[in-house]
Amino acid sequence: MTISSDEAKRRAGEKAVEYISDEMVVGLGTGSTVYYFLLKLGERCRQGLQVVGVPTSVATERIAREQGIPLADSWSAVDIVVDGADEIDPRLNLIKGMGGALVREKIVAQAAGRMIVVGDESKVVKRLGTNFPLPVEVIPFGWEATAVQIRQLGLGPVLRRQGNEPVRTDNGNYLLECHTGPIENPEELARSLEGIAGVVGHGLFLGLATTAIIGSDQGTRILQITPDKDEAPRM
C-alpha cells in the first residue's frame, strides 16, 4: 500500500520519540516532519516523561508550548536533537534550512551529543543539491555584495521574498536560495561560504547527524553512521 507523504513523515517523527528518555535536554528541530515528533513528545510529557526542550525556531517554540513540552530557561549543551532535513546523502550529510531556521538549527546541532534526522523517502539523495537549493543566511547590510561573492563560487543566489519584501529569518537576516546542482565537494563549498563576509550561516550540515529515521510504505527504516569513521550508513 502506498501511503501519503504526511503519513510517512508522521511515522518517522513518532519513531524518533523512542530515542528520548527521562532527564534529557532535547533539541527541538523545525519543519513538517518534526511537527509529528513534537505532537508525540508532548503526549509523552503529559503522560509523565521528564524532559526539557530547546526549540530551534519561533515556530517550534510555539508548538512546543501548545503541546506542554517544558522549555529550558538557559542551556549550553543538549543531549539529543531531533530535526528534519531537505536532503540526506549516504554519509548522513544534510541540506537544511529551507524553513529559514538554519543558523539556530546548527547551533543546537553542534551543541548536541547526538543528532537524529527525520524525513520521508523523498529526502534521501545520492548527492546534496540534487533537488533543493542551498539556503544561506546573510546580514541585510550589503547583501547584494555578499550575493556577488557567492555567485563567484558558481552558485546562483536568489533572495527569498514574500511579495515585494525580503523574507526575514528568526534572527532578522535575509535568506538567499543558492541553486547549486549536485554538489561534488560539500566540505570545500562550506569552507568557501564561511570565508565570505556577510554570510551568517549556510544549510550544509556536515558530520553532525549520526542517525536518520526514514518513513516509508513499510514503516520506518533506520540509517546509522559512526562519527569520524569511514563507513557507510547501516540499515
Summary of the structure (lengths in Angstrom):
residues: 235
radius of gyration: 17.5
end to end distance: 21.7
largest distance: 53.5
contacts: 801
relative contact order: 0.17
helix: 30%
strand: 28%
